[in-house]
């Protein structure tokens, strides 16, 4: 079994950034997470995890003449090839202010650095308010750490930033990178208060030739809204590409930043990054307004009717009886796409932003469930563990009961902050990876306190 290397270095940084929104009344810390990888050495790649959360969403406790808060953050990178060798890191971010009444809305921003083996990873990042432990956010997604070779022209990932400036030699700066201070923007959200979307990328293995770097910003409906090119000449072992695009005049919506390497007029390699714009004072044109209002429908546009049926089947865990009955009466893919669009729009926790956070989180959980809990008998999202994961997110603790003499020990998932603490117990009767939920203390779930006796029998 290939060993996953524990991070060679972990560097944590924290700063304040102005935020255009407030999360004061939410049972959430408004956690945002992003990652970017860069070349490191022949065996590993260098990965940066960026995180941010709302300072005003936290619970502050008075301590002397000041008020203090603290956020506990944990990241887990689980390699698909070696799921028993996760790379994890836990840390705390203390915050102190003199006066909470006069406290303005800022986002706390930080960075954690890893050296990781190239692999496909399942990533879970959890942030919790230490003073109000029910305020917790968990973000799960898949990410492939690439292998950067010396054989071909390659871009690193694109890192989005709120500012980039020259600081030659100031290596003590918490966001120092290649003579620059690059302050990350994990939310990828820009707007009236931060109209410049900065980007940082690295270009590797450039031969001795003249070439162009083209930067485009494309709207969610396929229109190029900004474009610029730079002339370059190699060779370069590594070349930093930085810049910014001004989104101040763009309407609210999702956009894709595309950076391309062109030689002889042909695109040789490119990298993309999605960002979001919130400009409520900028009017939409007709096409843009339609596409932004139906952003999810745009995602469904090219799906077959069978694929649309599966999307709703995956969403049935949170659908009402009336919605399920109505779906059964629909005929044709067009009506189903419109229904599914309305279904998710009604569950958007913050319609004023261009992102539907509930939909994004749900789709991420379905993706993780399919990768993590698939068996020879069913897709991961259809399994009991997949359903529980999709509904409640990653558990706070996982335990295997090895006291029972069985082919596969029962698996116990614990959630500390649901209904004061609940557990789910799964067993695999045949030892083939098909785990069934046999008992849970969560209201509305399977309840069988004699499960261990029944299991032995």
Secondary structure, 3 states (H helix, E strand, C coil): CCCCCCCCCCCCEEEEEECCCCCCCCCCCCCEEEEEEEECCCCEEEEEEEEEEECCCCCCEEECCEEEEEEEEEEEEEECCCCCCCEEEEEEEEEEECCCCCCCCEEEEEEEEEEEECEEEEEEEEEEECCCCCCEEEEEEEEEECCCCCCCCEECCCEEEEEEEECCCCCCCCCEECCEEEEECCCCEEECCCCEEEEEEEEEEECCCEEEEEEEEEECCCCEEEEEEEEEECCEEEEEEEEEEECCCCCCEEEEEEEEEEECCEEEEEEEEEEEEECCCCCCCHHHHHHHHCHHHHHHCCCCHHHHHHHHHHHHHHCCHHHHHHHHHCCCHHHHHHHHHHHHHCCCCCCCCCCCHHHHHHHHHHHHHHHHCCCCCCCHHHCHHHHHHHHHCCCCEEEEECCCCCCCCEEEEEECCCCCCEEEEEECCCCCCCCEEEEECCCCCCCCCCHHHHHHC
